[in-house]
Amino acid sequence: MELTWPTRRQPPFIGAAVFLLTAASRLPAADCNGNGLPDERDLEPTYELVLALELRLTGPLISIVAGDVDGDGFLDLLVVKSGPPGTYLLRGGPEGPTLVSDIPDAGGPCFAATGDLDGDGDLDLVFVSGRTDTLSVVLDQRNPEHAGNILYDVGAIACCVTIDDLDADGDLDLLVPDRAAASLWVLLNRGDGTFAQAGRFDGPGKPCTVATEAPGDFNGDGLLDLAVLNPKAESLSLFLGRLIPPVSQDLDRNGVPDECENRYFHRGDANGDGRTNLSDAIFVLKHLFHGGSIGECLESADANNDGQIDLADPIAVLQYLFQRGAAPAPPGPPPLSCGPDPDPPGAKENLGCGSYDRC
């Protein structure tokens, strides 16, 4: 599946890819229709990220985290900011996240993380405040803007928290590196989302990365989307994933684009019944104006062979039937013999013929 970036504003996280080439993979890929793409690419949908939202926020903006904090099945976004200190809450929905509140926090959060801390199946929130050296735990994740935070005084902590089951008891605990990175603060979960007094242990702290990108399916369509925080611009960009249909059809599923099959067919027999009559013109009109199917042999419906199925095709069939107009383009209509498309694969006029069983 191809990944493309169709907007001028491209996500900044594109990484390098390493391809291991074997002797077989160095062989030229088949390109039967000459469009510059390997045939297998013609038959696959293309995935792309499209800029859907550019949201201006008051910053400075620090980090972003995604999670279904309200349990409605859509991913939400939390954006931590330092001026004024607090967190933006964007609730997910069918159209993507929408800003719903600006949650002030005098403690000045600098990092946020999510996890099911109380074992109820829903995500809870943890905020780190480097200004007050505290952790703020929010268990009422369905209403975080009005929830009573549980504060835990720790020590001289870094702006970072890792959520993990540190003592293997089935509950998620909290691990916070010391600001000097020479020790760790550990808060063990009592099993209900509350934590025992922080204990300090010697050893290098596990580094945390302040996230400025949050991937996830934010509109519930099953495709990966991407939220990108732009701290300097004080904005949030939302890129929604979408699939572009394949360039070519492969109705017989043999791995070869239909326009390369060069099947024998009759031109002007749009409904594939082996005759050219009034029903063929009606068949195409239903496709054009009522969303009807067009059949598997597109070339049969393209009566004038101009490389598109439009109103000119049923008109050409009607003129041929009732006004002694020119016959549909070669290979022609019944009762003439079937024949292949005279246009080479890859030509604009060659729409392909996936299947035609009247020859």
Solvent accessible surface area in square Angstrom, and as a share of the most:
residue,aa,sasa,rsa
1,M,137,0.61
2,E,55,0.24
3,L,94,0.47
4,T,37,0.22
5,W,49,0.17
6,P,67,0.42
7,T,35,0.20
8,R,247,0.90
9,R,94,0.34
10,Q,94,0.42
11,P,3,0.02
12,P,93,0.59
13,F,99,0.41
14,I,91,0.46
15,G,61,0.59
16,A,109,0.84
17,A,73,0.56
18,V,129,0.74
19,F,161,0.67
20,L,162,0.81
21,L,107,0.53
22,T,84,0.49
23,A,80,0.62
24,A,74,0.57
25,S,64,0.41
26,R,156,0.57
27,L,126,0.62
28,P,127,0.80
29,A,66,0.51
30,A,70,0.54
31,D,52,0.27
32,C,49,0.29
33,N,6,0.03
34,G,61,0.59
35,N,66,0.34
36,G,65,0.63
37,L,53,0.26
38,P,34,0.22
39,D,16,0.08
40,E,119,0.53
41,R,80,0.29
42,D,0,0.00
43,L,38,0.19
44,E,65,0.29
45,P,41,0.26
46,T,23,0.14
47,Y,28,0.11
48,E,6,0.03
49,L,7,0.04
50,V,38,0.22
51,L,55,0.27
52,A,57,0.44
53,L,58,0.29
54,E,74,0.33
55,L,38,0.19
56,R,168,0.61
57,L,11,0.05
58,T,77,0.45
59,G,7,0.07
60,P,79,0.50
61,L,9,0.04
62,I,45,0.23
63,S,4,0.03
64,I,6,0.03
65,V,29,0.17
66,A,27,0.21
67,G,4,0.04
68,D,32,0.17
69,V,1,0.01
70,D,19,0.10
71,G,31,0.29
72,D,74,0.38
73,G,67,0.64
74,F,52,0.21
75,L,48,0.24
76,D,1,0.00
77,L,1,0.00
78,L,2,0.01
79,V,0,0.00
80,V,0,0.00
81,K,2,0.01
82,S,42,0.27
83,G,21,0.20
84,P,84,0.53
85,P,31,0.19
86,G,0,0.00
87,T,4,0.02
88,Y,13,0.05
89,L,0,0.00
90,L,0,0.00
91,R,49,0.18
92,G,11,0.11
93,G,12,0.12
94,P,95,0.60
95,E,151,0.68
96,G,3,0.03
97,P,6,0.04
98,T,86,0.50
99,L,68,0.34
100,V,73,0.42
101,S,27,0.17
102,D,70,0.36
103,I,31,0.16
104,P,112,0.70
105,D,39,0.20
106,A,94,0.73
107,G,17,0.16
108,G,9,0.08
109,P,3,0.02
110,C,14,0.08
111,F,20,0.08
112,A,9,0.07
113,A,14,0.11
114,T,33,0.19
115,G,8,0.08
116,D,42,0.22
117,L,3,0.01
118,D,38,0.20
119,G,63,0.61
120,D,79,0.41
121,G,66,0.63
122,D,31,0.16
123,L,51,0.26
124,D,0,0.00
125,L,1,0.00
126,V,0,0.00
127,F,15,0.06
128,V,0,0.00
129,S,9,0.06
130,G,20,0.20
131,R,155,0.57
132,T,66,0.38
133,D,36,0.19
134,T,14,0.08
135,L,0,0.00
136,S,7,0.05
137,V,0,0.00
138,V,2,0.01
139,L,42,0.21
140,D,73,0.38
141,Q,7,0.03
142,R,125,0.46
143,N,58,0.30
144,P,9,0.06
145,E,44,0.20
146,H,144,0.64
147,A,20,0.15
148,G,68,0.66
149,N,67,0.35
150,I,60,0.31
151,L,118,0.58
152,Y,29,0.11
153,D,117,0.61
154,V,25,0.14
155,G,17,0.17
156,A,46,0.36
157,I,1,0.00
158,A,29,0.22
159,C,52,0.31
160,C,6,0.04
161,V,6,0.03
162,T,25,0.15
163,I,34,0.17
164,D,67,0.35
165,D,45,0.24
166,L,71,0.35
167,D,64,0.33
168,A,92,0.71
169,D,76,0.40
170,G,68,0.66
171,D,38,0.20
172,L,51,0.25
173,D,0,0.00
174,L,0,0.00
175,L,18,0.09
176,V,0,0.00
177,P,11,0.07
178,D,6,0.03
179,R,128,0.47
180,A,79,0.61
181,A,62,0.48
182,A,66,0.51
183,S,3,0.02
184,L,33,0.16
185,W,32,0.11
186,V,20,0.12
187,L,1,0.01
188,L,72,0.36
189,N,8,0.04
190,R,157,0.57
191,G,33,0.32
192,D,80,0.41
193,G,0,0.00
194,T,36,0.21
195,F,3,0.01
196,A,38,0.30
197,Q,168,0.75
198,A,18,0.14
199,G,26,0.25
200,R,137,0.50
201,F,115,0.48
202,D,136,0.70
203,G,23,0.23
204,P,114,0.72
205,G,17,0.16
206,K,106,0.45
207,P,120,0.75
208,C,39,0.23
209,T,117,0.68
210,V,65,0.37
211,A,39,0.31
212,T,41,0.24
213,E,57,0.26
214,A,6,0.04
215,P,83,0.52
216,G,9,0.09
217,D,42,0.22
218,F,0,0.00
219,N,23,0.12
220,G,48,0.46
221,D,74,0.38
222,G,66,0.63
223,L,41,0.20
224,L,100,0.50
225,D,1,0.00
226,L,7,0.03
227,A,0,0.00
228,V,4,0.02
229,L,5,0.02
230,N,21,0.11
231,P,54,0.34
232,K,205,0.87
233,A,47,0.37
234,E,57,0.26
235,S,2,0.01
236,L,1,0.01
237,S,0,0.00
238,L,4,0.02
239,F,2,0.01
240,L,31,0.15
241,G,4,0.04
242,R,121,0.44
243,L,76,0.38
244,I,70,0.36
245,P,103,0.65
246,P,55,0.35
247,V,98,0.56
248,S,11,0.07
249,Q,85,0.38
250,D,32,0.16
251,L,66,0.33
252,D,56,0.29
253,R,219,0.80
254,N,78,0.40
255,G,44,0.43
256,V,55,0.31
257,P,0,0.00
258,D,4,0.02
259,E,22,0.10
260,C,21,0.13
261,E,43,0.19
262,N,75,0.39
263,R,63,0.23
264,Y,125,0.47
265,F,1,0.00
266,H,14,0.06
267,R,0,0.00
268,G,2,0.02
269,D,0,0.00
270,A,8,0.06
271,N,51,0.26
272,G,25,0.24
273,D,39,0.20
274,G,20,0.19
275,R,149,0.54
276,T,17,0.10
277,N,42,0.21
278,L,87,0.43
279,S,46,0.30
280,D,0,0.00
281,A,1,0.01
282,I,75,0.38
283,F,51,0.21
284,V,4,0.03
285,L,56,0.28
286,K,114,0.48
287,H,56,0.25
288,L,56,0.28
289,F,129,0.54
290,H,153,0.68
291,G,70,0.68
292,G,27,0.26
293,S,87,0.56
294,I,25,0.13
295,G,37,0.36
296,E,85,0.38
297,C,8,0.05
298,L,34,0.17
299,E,1,0.01
300,S,1,0.01
301,A,3,0.02
302,D,0,0.00
303,A,1,0.01
304,N,59,0.30
305,N,25,0.13
306,D,41,0.21
307,G,13,0.12
308,Q,99,0.44
309,I,33,0.17
310,D,43,0.22
311,L,87,0.43
312,A,42,0.32
313,D,1,0.00
314,P,1,0.01
315,I,76,0.38
316,A,24,0.19
317,V,7,0.04
318,L,56,0.28
319,Q,82,0.37
320,Y,61,0.23
321,L,57,0.28
322,F,134,0.56
323,Q,133,0.59
324,R,237,0.87
325,G,29,0.28
326,A,90,0.70
327,A,53,0.41
328,P,9,0.06
329,A,21,0.16
330,P,89,0.56
331,P,23,0.14
332,G,4,0.04
333,P,2,0.01
334,P,20,0.12
335,P,135,0.85
336,L,100,0.50
337,S,95,0.61
338,C,27,0.16
339,G,7,0.07
340,P,51,0.32
341,D,12,0.06
342,P,80,0.50
343,D,25,0.13
344,P,86,0.54
345,P,57,0.36
346,G,42,0.40
347,A,27,0.21
348,K,144,0.61
349,E,52,0.24
350,N,14,0.07
351,L,46,0.23
352,G,4,0.03
353,C,6,0.04
354,G,2,0.02
355,S,49,0.32
356,Y,27,0.10
357,D,121,0.63
358,R,127,0.46
359,C,92,0.55
